[in-house]
């Protein structure tokens, strides 16, 4: 026996597909804009070499689906910054 679908079932499926597509488009837009804002902040707050490293880590983290890659970079920057502050305090 052939299974048929009602017009309502068809319309509901179209709505689900469109809604899913809209959600993906909307979330993608938010993620991209957020990443752009983050890169701009990184470029503002860090020297060129550090900013390039962190930006690369961010992109690689996304590609590899591994947020730890970016976190490691930030932790490294924080440690270096604290070390420099400690050295400056000792020299003062």
C-alpha angles and dihedrals in degrees: 000000000000116000114224129193126222123239089250091055090050092049092047091052091051089050092050091049093048092045091050091049090048092050092050092047092047095047091045090053091050094047093049093047090047092050091049090051091048092051090050090052091048090051090049099047103037136055118259096262095048092043091052091049093049093045091051090048090051092052093044091049090055093046093048093039087232117126090184091077091063094040091054090054094050092047089051091052091048092051092049091048092050091048091052091048091050091050091049091050091050091049093051 
